[in-house]
Amino acid sequence: MGRNWALGALVFIVLLWGYRAAQHYRAEQDALQHDWNGANVLRVSANPYPITPWRWHCVVETPNAFITSIVDTRTDTVTSDSVSDSFYKSPESAAVIAAKRSHFGQIYLDWAKFAYVEELGRLPLPDGTGSMVTLVRFRDLRFDYGNDDRKFGIDPNRSPLAALVYVDDQQHVVLVQMSGEEEK
């Protein structure tokens, strides 16, 4: 009897994985076939939502931007807001280049498949010294579910697996934070 339950569970898992793989492929194809305002799609990634096998968070890279969307494979619909779901690639400032060349930046960029690095502006260093630094944020858009982050209990101002890098005027990284914690 126990052997039959184990075999049944194994068959169920194999069928579930096969179904999820088919839905993953379908989500990527739906995203590829969508009209992204005539832009050439360089690559696409489909990332599952919890529970439902039909809802996918897709990231599409075009020459000028990353665009996030929700793909429903049950209805073959792609939903994306051209304003809030578009992350435009901007020219890299000296601070962004310094952050990317840092030890942390190289590791993050090696790991992240859809890394979006942006300069957020100048502000005082959080150590209380009053030193001004440039804040650079790293995030992998695969894990940035936008407004749906609230449903998952995630603070929408703090993307999962995002990092803040503080760069001084000499283009040295003086502080790196992930999830509000200082990285050594």
Backbone torsions as a table, in degrees:
resi	resn	phi	psi	omega
1	MET	NA	-46.3	179.8
2	GLY	-62.8	-35.9	179.2
3	ARG	-65.0	-39.0	179.3
4	ASN	-65.3	-40.0	177.6
5	TRP	-63.6	-43.2	179.4
6	ALA	-63.8	-43.3	178.5
7	LEU	-64.6	-42.1	177.6
8	GLY	-61.3	-42.5	178.7
9	ALA	-64.7	-41.2	178.6
10	LEU	-63.2	-44.2	178.4
11	VAL	-62.9	-42.9	178.7
12	PHE	-59.3	-45.7	-179.4
13	ILE	-63.7	-42.8	179.3
14	VAL	-63.2	-42.8	178.4
15	LEU	-65.8	-41.1	178.8
16	LEU	-62.9	-46.7	178.7
17	TRP	-62.3	-40.4	177.7
18	GLY	-63.5	-42.6	178.4
19	TYR	-64.1	-44.2	179.0
20	ARG	-63.5	-38.1	177.9
21	ALA	-64.1	-40.3	178.4
22	ALA	-66.1	-41.3	178.3
23	GLN	-66.6	-37.4	177.8
24	HIS	-61.6	-47.5	178.7
25	TYR	-60.7	-44.0	179.9
26	ARG	-63.4	-40.4	178.2
27	ALA	-62.5	-44.5	178.7
28	GLU	-63.7	-39.8	179.2
29	GLN	-66.3	-40.8	177.0
30	ASP	-61.0	-42.3	179.6
31	ALA	-67.2	-39.2	178.9
32	LEU	-65.6	-36.0	-176.3
33	GLN	-83.9	-11.0	179.7
34	HIS	-69.9	147.6	177.8
35	ASP	-84.9	110.7	179.8
36	TRP	-97.1	58.3	-179.3
37	ASN	55.1	37.4	176.9
38	GLY	78.2	1.3	-178.8
39	ALA	-73.8	146.7	176.4
40	ASN	-76.2	126.5	179.1
41	VAL	-84.8	122.0	179.2
42	LEU	-84.4	-41.5	178.6
43	ARG	-164.1	164.2	-177.5
44	VAL	-143.6	150.3	176.6
45	SER	-136.3	131.6	176.2
46	ALA	-109.7	127.8	-176.0
47	ASN	-125.3	130.7	-171.1
48	PRO	-73.1	147.1	166.9
49	TYR	-85.8	151.6	177.0
50	PRO	-62.7	150.0	173.7
51	ILE	73.6	-66.7	-172.7
52	THR	-76.5	133.0	178.8
53	PRO	-83.4	-4.6	-175.1
54	TRP	-103.6	-14.3	-174.7
55	ARG	-102.4	125.3	-175.6
56	TRP	-130.9	138.2	173.5
57	HIS	-91.9	114.3	-177.7
58	CYS	-109.8	144.2	173.9
59	VAL	-119.9	126.6	180.0
60	VAL	-116.3	131.3	175.4
61	GLU	-105.1	129.3	173.6
62	THR	-115.7	173.1	-179.8
63	PRO	-59.2	-28.7	-174.9
64	ASN	-110.0	-9.1	-174.0
65	ALA	-161.3	165.5	165.3
66	PHE	-106.4	137.9	179.7
67	ILE	-127.8	127.3	176.7
68	THR	-98.6	152.8	-178.9
69	SER	-156.1	167.5	173.2
70	ILE	-112.2	126.6	178.4
71	VAL	-112.6	127.6	175.4
72	ASP	-106.7	107.9	-176.2
73	THR	-76.0	-15.4	177.3
74	ARG	-70.6	-37.8	-178.2
75	THR	-110.6	-0.6	-177.3
76	ASP	54.9	43.4	178.3
77	THR	-110.1	144.8	176.2
78	VAL	-118.9	122.6	-179.0
79	THR	-116.6	126.2	179.6
80	SER	-153.1	138.3	175.5
81	ASP	-97.0	118.6	-174.5
82	SER	-62.9	-18.5	179.6
83	VAL	-90.9	-58.9	-173.7
84	SER	-80.6	-17.9	-177.0
85	ASP	-102.5	5.9	179.9
86	SER	-107.0	129.2	179.7
87	PHE	-119.6	100.3	-173.7
88	TYR	-78.9	139.5	177.4
89	LYS	-79.1	119.9	-179.7
90	SER	-108.4	162.1	176.7
91	PRO	-58.8	144.3	-176.4
92	GLU	-82.6	129.0	176.0
93	SER	-82.1	171.7	178.1
94	ALA	-61.9	-37.0	179.9
95	ALA	-67.1	-40.9	178.5
96	VAL	-64.7	-42.9	178.6
97	ILE	-62.1	-43.1	178.5
98	ALA	-63.0	-41.7	179.6
99	ALA	-64.8	-40.9	179.4
100	LYS	-67.3	-32.9	-178.2
101	ARG	-82.4	-11.5	179.7
102	SER	-66.9	164.8	178.7
103	HIS	-57.9	-47.1	178.9
104	PHE	-61.0	-47.1	-178.3
105	GLY	-58.7	-41.8	179.8
106	GLN	-64.8	-40.9	178.7
107	ILE	-66.1	-45.3	-178.8
108	TYR	-62.2	-46.7	-178.6
109	LEU	-67.8	-28.5	176.1
110	ASP	-69.7	-36.1	-178.0
111	TRP	-81.7	-46.1	-171.9
112	ALA	-71.9	131.1	179.5
113	LYS	-84.7	-33.7	179.4
114	PHE	-127.6	63.9	-177.7
115	ALA	-73.4	130.3	174.8
116	TYR	-119.9	115.7	-177.0
117	VAL	-114.1	126.9	-177.0
118	GLU	-138.9	146.1	174.8
119	GLU	-86.8	128.2	-177.3
120	LEU	-99.6	-8.6	178.7
121	GLY	119.8	-174.6	-178.3
122	ARG	-102.4	145.4	178.3
123	LEU	-160.6	166.2	177.8
124	PRO	-69.7	144.1	175.9
125	LEU	-61.4	136.5	-175.4
126	PRO	-69.4	3.0	-179.8
127	ASP	-81.3	-2.5	176.8
128	GLY	87.5	1.7	-179.2
129	THR	-79.9	-16.7	-178.7
130	GLY	84.7	1.1	177.8
131	SER	-64.4	133.2	179.4
132	MET	-86.0	137.1	179.6
133	VAL	-136.5	166.4	174.2
134	THR	-103.3	130.9	-178.6
135	LEU	-95.1	127.7	179.0
136	VAL	-122.3	129.7	-179.6
137	ARG	-108.9	133.9	173.5
138	PHE	-108.0	134.9	171.1
139	ARG	-153.4	148.7	177.3
140	ASP	-100.8	114.9	-172.8
141	LEU	-66.5	-12.3	175.1
142	ARG	-61.8	-29.3	-175.2
143	PHE	-105.2	10.4	-177.8
144	ASP	-107.2	91.1	-175.3
145	TYR	-84.8	15.1	175.3
146	GLY	59.6	-131.4	-177.7
147	ASN	-64.6	-21.7	178.5
148	ASP	-73.0	-13.0	178.4
149	ASP	-57.4	-35.2	179.5
150	ARG	-60.0	-37.5	179.9
151	LYS	-64.3	-28.4	-179.1
152	PHE	-92.2	5.1	-179.9
153	GLY	78.4	23.9	-178.1
154	ILE	-104.4	133.1	176.1
155	ASP	-63.5	121.5	-177.0
156	PRO	-64.5	-16.1	177.9
157	ASN	-86.8	-6.8	-178.6
158	ARG	-129.0	91.2	-179.3
159	SER	-63.4	142.2	176.7
160	PRO	-60.9	139.2	177.6
161	LEU	61.8	22.7	175.2
162	ALA	-91.1	158.7	-179.6
163	ALA	-137.9	148.8	174.0
164	LEU	-111.4	131.0	-179.4
165	VAL	-120.1	126.2	-179.9
166	TYR	-100.6	122.7	-176.1
167	VAL	-117.6	128.2	-179.5
168	ASP	-82.1	-179.0	-175.7
169	ASP	-68.3	-18.4	177.2
170	GLN	-92.4	12.3	179.1
171	GLN	63.6	36.8	174.0
172	HIS	-107.3	138.0	175.5
173	VAL	-76.5	122.4	-177.8
174	VAL	-106.3	-17.5	-179.1
175	LEU	-160.3	139.8	174.2
176	VAL	-129.0	132.5	178.1
177	GLN	-127.7	136.3	170.3
178	MET	-126.0	131.1	-178.2
179	SER	52.3	35.9	177.9
180	GLY	79.2	-1.3	-179.3
181	GLU	-105.7	139.4	179.3
182	GLU	-71.5	133.7	176.3
183	GLU	-93.2	138.6	-179.9
184	LYS	-91.4	NA	NA
